[in-house]
Amino acid sequence: MKWVSFVGKSDRLGVKSLKIPRIAPFAALVLLLGLPMLGILAAGHPTDRYLEFPPQTLYVQPASFSWMYFVFYGLVFLIMALPILIIGGYPFLRPPVSYVYKRAFPWWGWAGLALNAISWFVAWTRIPAFAVIQPHTFFPLWLSFILVVNALCQRRDGACMMTRRPVYFALLFPASAIFWWVFEYLNRFVQNWHYLGIEYGALEYAGLASFSFSTVLPAVLGTRDWLLGTRWIQEGFIFQPPPLPQTKGLAVALLIFSGFGLFGIGIWPNVLFPLLWVSPLLIILCLQILTSGAPILSSLRGGDLRPVVSAVLAALLCGWFWEMWNYYSLAKWVYRIPYVHRFEIFEMPVLGYAGYLPFGLECAAVGDLLDRTVKKPLGLKPVKEAEQNLHVSFGA
């Protein structure tokens, strides 16, 4: 019997503690919020429709389906996904993994499963007795998901985000609400999705929506933690990297490109709609590179794809559950995506799932920034030191 032991998640990631200047996140937020509106003003479009709250008017007409665009975006999606399948494929050829669990599945994990079953039943049925709560099942569904995925980590690793870093875990919820409101704002300029069943006043809608949006980061980052402990991620995504060029010049070019894309996203929404997901990632990473370095990209220089792959797959896995639970829910969202709106999986066109790939990295970047922000004023140890005694063992 051969045993391979992996230490805590920060060791698995190989991410060094970087001091990110405070100006970087604020600069990113200013660019994300300001550039699309500047583009609208420059084009002479009326601004009131982009600021309507709650958003209900549909003013962007999506372009009709195009095989040319579908094939092009399909190839882009394939290029992004193939490295994950090719580089990470060989662990599946090995003998099955025998996990050594540190403890039993915690009671609050079982409570999460029970809450999920009840919430799912209420969300997908139209029993009159549940009519009052049927439009509000999103939060309990995702709270239960968060509990279960943390319970899976707790059982395997002996610790999870909830128990190991409770302050950080709690702050993820309000940070997540702010984080997703930025995407709601950007969507105003392309209107790729809109909500049904949101007949609320502005204040009520803001509160209910924020409650739901607060689950995004805890769900994605909790799923990333769980994926990081799997043998597939641990053994399948480390390679000998080729020499990489200096990145600051490229970062400036990409920052200009993404900024121009955001400036024009409301002027040419049918052409630039993918930048809704790509531009925020580029802006965050470029500003990090130009100030002090981007943790995710620094791991790539060392030949470690694990932080990238785990974040990407976490968002994609959460995306599957988002779209599935949304499909039969009473209050739901629907899509209007130009050129590629065909072959839906639930409400989402199949190529729309490509947006979850950069979204996962955006979640990871924001989670990392919050972690570094929280640790300093509280005087907490770096995550790497705090997790030295955590390990996962696989029998091979």
C-alpha positions as CSV (number, residue, x, y, z in Angstrom):
1,M,0.0,0.0,0.0
2,K,1.4,3.4,-1.0
3,W,0.2,6.5,0.6
4,V,0.4,10.0,-0.8
5,S,-0.3,12.9,1.5
6,F,-1.3,16.3,0.4
7,V,-1.1,19.2,2.9
8,G,-3.6,22.1,3.2
9,K,-5.2,23.9,0.3
10,S,-2.9,26.8,0.2
11,D,0.1,24.4,-0.1
12,R,-1.8,22.6,-2.8
13,L,-2.2,25.9,-4.6
14,G,1.4,27.0,-4.1
15,V,0.2,30.6,-3.9
16,K,2.4,33.1,-2.1
17,S,1.0,35.8,0.1
18,L,1.0,39.0,-2.0
19,K,0.2,42.5,-0.8
20,I,-2.3,43.9,-3.3
21,P,-2.5,47.7,-3.0
22,R,-5.9,49.0,-2.0
23,I,-6.2,51.1,-5.1
24,A,-6.4,48.0,-7.4
25,P,-9.9,46.8,-6.4
26,F,-11.4,50.3,-6.4
27,A,-9.9,51.0,-9.8
28,A,-11.4,47.8,-11.1
29,L,-14.8,48.7,-9.7
30,V,-14.6,52.3,-11.2
31,L,-13.8,50.9,-14.6
32,L,-16.4,48.2,-14.5
33,L,-19.2,50.6,-13.5
34,G,-18.0,53.7,-15.3
35,L,-16.9,52.6,-18.8
36,P,-20.2,51.1,-20.0
37,M,-22.1,54.2,-19.0
38,L,-19.5,56.5,-20.6
39,G,-20.0,54.5,-23.8
40,I,-23.7,55.0,-23.7
41,L,-23.3,58.7,-23.1
42,A,-20.8,59.0,-26.0
43,A,-23.3,57.2,-28.3
44,G,-26.1,59.5,-27.3
45,H,-28.3,56.7,-26.0
46,P,-30.9,57.5,-23.2
47,T,-29.5,56.5,-19.8
48,D,-32.7,56.1,-17.9
49,R,-33.5,52.7,-19.3
50,Y,-30.1,51.4,-18.1
51,L,-30.9,52.6,-14.6
52,E,-34.4,51.3,-14.4
53,F,-35.0,49.5,-11.1
54,P,-36.2,46.8,-10.8
55,P,-35.1,46.1,-14.4
56,Q,-38.2,45.1,-16.5
57,T,-38.0,46.9,-19.9
58,L,-36.4,44.9,-22.7
59,Y,-34.7,47.3,-25.0
60,V,-31.9,45.3,-26.5
61,Q,-32.9,43.2,-29.5
62,P,-30.7,40.0,-29.6
63,A,-29.4,39.0,-33.1
64,S,-30.9,35.9,-34.6
65,F,-29.1,32.6,-34.5
66,S,-26.0,32.3,-36.8
67,W,-24.2,29.1,-37.6
68,M,-21.0,31.0,-38.3
69,Y,-21.0,32.6,-34.8
70,F,-22.1,29.3,-33.2
71,V,-19.2,27.4,-34.8
72,F,-16.7,30.2,-33.9
73,Y,-17.8,30.4,-30.2
74,G,-18.0,26.6,-30.1
75,L,-14.3,26.3,-31.1
76,V,-13.3,28.9,-28.5
77,F,-15.2,26.9,-25.9
78,L,-13.5,23.7,-27.0
79,I,-10.0,25.3,-26.9
80,M,-10.7,26.4,-23.3
81,A,-12.0,23.0,-22.3
82,L,-9.5,20.7,-24.0
83,P,-6.5,21.4,-21.7
84,I,-8.6,20.3,-18.8
85,L,-9.6,17.1,-20.5
86,I,-6.2,16.3,-21.9
87,I,-3.8,17.3,-19.1
88,G,-6.1,16.0,-16.4
89,G,-7.1,12.8,-18.1
90,Y,-4.4,10.4,-17.0
91,P,-5.4,10.0,-13.3
92,F,-8.5,8.2,-14.4
93,L,-6.3,5.4,-15.8
94,R,-5.0,4.6,-12.3
95,P,-6.6,2.2,-9.8
96,P,-9.7,3.6,-7.9
97,V,-9.0,6.0,-5.1
98,S,-9.4,4.8,-1.5
99,Y,-10.1,7.8,0.7
100,V,-9.2,7.9,4.3
101,Y,-11.9,10.1,6.0
102,K,-11.0,11.9,9.2
103,R,-14.5,11.9,10.6
104,A,-18.2,11.1,9.9
105,F,-20.4,13.3,7.7
106,P,-21.3,16.2,10.1
107,W,-24.9,16.7,11.4
108,W,-25.2,20.1,9.7
109,G,-24.4,18.4,6.4
110,W,-27.4,16.1,6.9
111,A,-29.4,19.2,7.8
112,G,-28.3,20.7,4.5
113,L,-29.5,17.6,2.6
114,A,-32.8,17.8,4.3
115,L,-33.2,21.5,3.6
116,N,-32.3,20.9,0.0
117,A,-34.9,18.2,-0.4
118,I,-37.6,20.4,1.1
119,S,-36.6,23.5,-0.8
120,W,-36.4,21.6,-4.1
121,F,-39.8,20.1,-3.6
122,V,-41.4,23.5,-2.8
123,A,-39.6,25.2,-5.7
124,W,-40.7,22.7,-8.4
125,T,-44.3,22.1,-7.2
126,R,-47.3,24.4,-7.4
127,I,-49.1,23.3,-4.2
128,P,-51.3,26.2,-3.2
129,A,-50.3,25.9,0.5
130,F,-46.7,26.8,-0.5
131,A,-47.6,29.7,-2.8
132,V,-46.2,32.3,-0.4
133,I,-42.7,30.8,-0.3
134,Q,-42.5,29.3,-3.8
135,P,-40.9,32.5,-5.3
136,H,-38.3,32.5,-2.5
137,T,-36.7,29.1,-2.7
138,F,-33.4,30.2,-4.3
139,F,-31.7,31.1,-1.0
140,P,-32.6,27.9,0.9
141,L,-31.6,25.8,-2.1
142,W,-28.2,27.4,-2.2
143,L,-27.7,27.6,1.5
144,S,-28.2,23.9,1.6
145,F,-25.8,23.4,-1.2
146,I,-23.2,25.4,0.7
147,L,-23.7,23.4,3.8
148,V,-23.4,20.1,2.0
149,V,-20.2,20.9,0.0
150,N,-18.6,22.2,3.2
151,A,-19.7,19.0,5.0
152,L,-18.0,16.9,2.2
153,C,-14.8,18.8,2.9
154,Q,-15.2,18.4,6.6
155,R,-15.6,14.6,6.3
156,R,-12.6,14.2,4.0
157,D,-10.2,16.8,5.3
158,G,-11.3,17.1,9.0
159,A,-11.9,20.9,8.3
160,C,-13.7,23.1,5.9
161,M,-14.2,26.8,5.2
162,M,-17.0,27.1,7.7
163,T,-15.1,25.6,10.6
164,R,-11.6,26.6,9.7
165,R,-12.2,30.3,8.7
166,P,-15.6,31.3,10.0
167,V,-15.1,35.1,9.7
168,Y,-14.0,34.8,6.1
169,F,-16.9,32.4,5.4
170,A,-19.4,34.8,6.9
171,L,-18.0,37.8,5.0
172,L,-18.3,36.0,1.7
173,F,-22.1,36.4,1.8
174,P,-22.3,40.2,1.8
175,A,-19.2,40.3,-0.6
176,S,-21.0,38.0,-2.9
177,A,-24.1,40.2,-3.1
178,I,-22.0,43.2,-4.1
179,F,-20.0,41.0,-6.5
180,W,-23.1,39.8,-8.4
181,W,-24.8,43.2,-8.4
182,V,-21.9,44.3,-10.6
183,F,-22.8,41.6,-13.2
184,E,-26.4,42.6,-12.9
185,Y,-25.4,46.1,-13.8
186,L,-23.2,45.0,-16.7
187,N,-26.1,42.9,-18.0
188,R,-28.2,46.1,-18.4
189,F,-26.1,46.9,-21.4
190,V,-26.5,43.6,-23.2
191,Q,-29.7,42.1,-21.6
192,N,-28.5,38.5,-22.0
193,W,-30.9,37.4,-19.2
194,H,-33.9,38.8,-17.4
195,Y,-36.1,37.7,-14.5
196,L,-39.7,36.5,-14.4
197,G,-41.8,36.9,-11.4
198,I,-40.1,40.0,-9.9
199,E,-43.2,42.2,-9.4
200,Y,-41.7,44.0,-6.4
201,G,-41.0,47.6,-5.4
202,A,-37.4,48.8,-5.7
203,L,-36.6,48.4,-2.0
204,E,-38.2,45.0,-1.7
205,Y,-36.5,43.8,-4.9
206,A,-33.1,45.0,-3.7
207,G,-33.4,43.2,-0.4
208,L,-34.7,39.9,-1.9
209,A,-32.2,39.9,-4.7
210,S,-29.3,40.7,-2.5
211,F,-30.3,37.8,-0.2
212,S,-30.1,35.4,-3.2
213,F,-27.0,36.9,-4.7
214,S,-25.2,36.4,-1.4
215,T,-24.9,32.7,-2.0
216,V,-22.8,32.9,-5.2
217,L,-19.3,33.2,-3.8
218,P,-19.8,30.8,-0.8
219,A,-21.1,28.2,-3.3
220,V,-18.4,28.5,-5.9
221,L,-15.5,28.8,-3.4
222,G,-16.8,26.0,-1.3
223,T,-17.0,23.8,-4.3
224,R,-13.5,24.8,-5.3
225,D,-12.2,23.6,-1.9
226,W,-13.9,20.3,-2.4
227,L,-12.5,19.8,-5.9
228,L,-9.0,20.8,-4.7
229,G,-8.9,17.7,-2.5
230,T,-9.7,15.2,-5.2
231,R,-7.0,13.1,-6.7
232,W,-7.9,14.1,-10.2
233,I,-7.1,17.8,-9.5
234,Q,-4.1,17.0,-7.3
235,E,-2.3,14.7,-9.7
236,G,-3.6,15.8,-13.1
237,F,-2.8,19.4,-13.4
238,I,0.9,20.0,-12.6
239,F,3.3,20.2,-15.6
240,Q,6.6,21.6,-16.7
241,P,5.8,25.1,-17.9
242,P,7.3,26.6,-21.0
243,P,9.2,29.9,-20.5
244,L,6.6,32.7,-20.2
245,P,7.3,36.3,-21.3
246,Q,7.1,39.2,-19.0
247,T,3.5,40.1,-18.5
248,K,3.3,43.8,-17.7
249,G,3.4,45.0,-21.3
250,L,0.8,42.4,-22.2
251,A,-1.2,43.4,-19.1
252,V,-1.4,47.0,-20.3
253,A,-2.5,45.9,-23.8
254,L,-5.2,43.6,-22.3
255,L,-6.4,46.3,-19.9
256,I,-6.9,48.7,-22.8
257,F,-8.7,46.0,-24.8
258,S,-11.0,45.1,-22.0
259,G,-11.6,48.8,-21.2
260,F,-12.6,49.5,-24.8
261,G,-14.8,46.5,-24.8
262,L,-16.7,47.7,-21.7
263,F,-16.9,51.2,-23.2
264,G,-18.6,49.7,-26.3
265,I,-20.6,46.9,-24.7
266,G,-23.8,49.0,-24.7
267,I,-23.2,50.4,-28.2
268,W,-22.7,47.0,-29.9
269,P,-24.3,44.6,-27.4
270,N,-24.8,41.8,-30.0
271,V,-21.1,41.7,-30.9
272,L,-19.5,42.4,-27.6
273,F,-21.7,40.4,-25.2
274,P,-19.0,37.8,-24.3
275,L,-17.0,40.7,-22.7
276,L,-19.6,40.8,-20.0
277,W,-17.7,37.8,-18.6
278,V,-14.3,38.3,-20.0
279,S,-13.6,42.0,-19.4
280,P,-14.0,41.9,-15.6
281,L,-11.6,39.0,-15.4
282,L,-9.0,40.8,-17.6
283,I,-9.3,44.0,-15.6
284,I,-8.9,42.3,-12.3
285,L,-5.9,40.3,-13.4
286,C,-4.2,43.1,-15.3
287,L,-4.5,45.5,-12.4
288,Q,-3.1,42.8,-10.1
289,I,-0.2,42.2,-12.5
290,L,0.6,45.9,-12.8
291,T,0.5,46.5,-9.0
292,S,1.9,43.4,-7.3
293,G,1.1,40.2,-9.2
294,A,-1.8,37.9,-9.7
295,P,-1.9,34.8,-7.5
296,I,-3.6,32.6,-10.2
297,L,-1.1,33.6,-12.9
298,S,1.8,33.2,-10.6
299,S,0.8,29.6,-10.1
300,L,0.7,29.1,-13.8
301,R,4.3,30.2,-14.1
302,G,5.2,27.4,-11.7
303,G,3.4,24.9,-13.9
304,D,0.5,24.5,-11.5
305,L,-2.9,24.5,-13.2
306,R,-4.8,23.4,-10.0
307,P,-6.0,26.9,-8.9
308,V,-7.3,27.7,-12.3
309,V,-8.9,24.3,-13.0
310,S,-10.5,24.0,-9.6
311,A,-12.0,27.5,-9.9
312,V,-13.3,26.9,-13.4
313,L,-14.8,23.5,-12.7
314,A,-16.4,24.8,-9.5
315,A,-18.2,27.5,-11.4
316,L,-19.3,25.1,-14.1
317,L,-20.6,22.6,-11.5
318,C,-22.4,25.3,-9.7
319,G,-23.7,26.6,-13.0
320,W,-25.3,23.2,-13.7
321,F,-27.2,23.3,-10.4
322,W,-28.1,27.0,-10.9
323,E,-29.6,26.3,-14.3
324,M,-31.3,23.0,-13.2
325,W,-33.0,24.4,-10.1
326,N,-34.0,27.5,-12.0
327,Y,-35.7,25.5,-14.8
328,Y,-39.0,24.7,-13.0
329,S,-38.9,27.4,-10.3
330,L,-41.7,30.0,-10.1
331,A,-39.4,33.0,-9.9
332,K,-36.7,32.4,-12.5
333,W,-34.5,33.9,-15.2
334,V,-34.5,33.3,-18.9
335,Y,-31.9,34.1,-21.6
336,R,-31.7,36.1,-24.8
337,I,-28.2,35.5,-26.1
338,P,-27.4,36.7,-29.6
339,Y,-26.2,34.5,-32.4
340,V,-25.8,31.3,-30.4
341,H,-29.2,30.8,-28.7
342,R,-29.9,27.2,-29.6
343,F,-29.6,23.7,-28.1
344,E,-30.6,24.7,-24.6
345,I,-29.7,22.7,-21.5
346,F,-32.4,23.9,-19.1
347,E,-32.9,27.6,-19.9
348,M,-29.2,28.1,-21.0
349,P,-28.0,27.6,-24.6
350,V,-25.2,25.1,-24.5
351,L,-22.5,27.6,-25.5
352,G,-23.7,29.9,-22.7
353,Y,-22.0,27.6,-20.3
354,A,-18.7,28.9,-21.6
355,G,-19.3,32.0,-19.5
356,Y,-18.9,30.0,-16.3
357,L,-15.2,29.4,-17.1
358,P,-14.0,33.0,-16.7
359,F,-16.6,33.5,-14.0
360,G,-15.0,30.9,-11.8
361,L,-11.7,32.7,-12.0
362,E,-13.4,36.0,-11.1
363,C,-14.9,34.3,-8.0
364,A,-11.4,33.0,-7.1
365,A,-9.8,36.4,-7.5
366,V,-12.5,38.2,-5.4
367,G,-12.3,35.5,-2.8
368,D,-8.5,35.8,-2.6
369,L,-8.8,39.6,-2.3
370,L,-11.3,39.3,0.5
371,D,-9.1,36.7,2.3
372,R,-6.1,39.1,2.3
373,T,-8.3,42.0,3.4
374,V,-9.7,40.1,6.3
375,K,-6.5,38.6,7.6
376,K,-4.5,41.8,8.1
377,P,-6.9,43.8,10.5
378,L,-7.7,40.6,12.5
379,G,-4.1,39.7,12.9
380,L,-4.8,36.2,11.5
381,K,-2.1,33.9,10.3
382,P,-1.7,33.4,6.6
383,V,-3.8,30.5,5.3
384,K,-0.7,28.6,4.5
385,E,0.5,28.5,8.1
386,A,-3.0,27.9,9.5
387,E,-3.4,24.8,7.3
388,Q,-0.1,23.1,7.8
389,N,-1.7,20.3,9.7
390,L,-4.4,19.5,7.3
391,H,-4.0,16.7,4.8
392,V,-5.8,14.4,2.6
393,S,-4.5,10.8,2.1
394,F,-5.2,8.6,-0.9
395,G,-4.6,4.9,-1.1
396,A,-3.1,3.8,-4.4
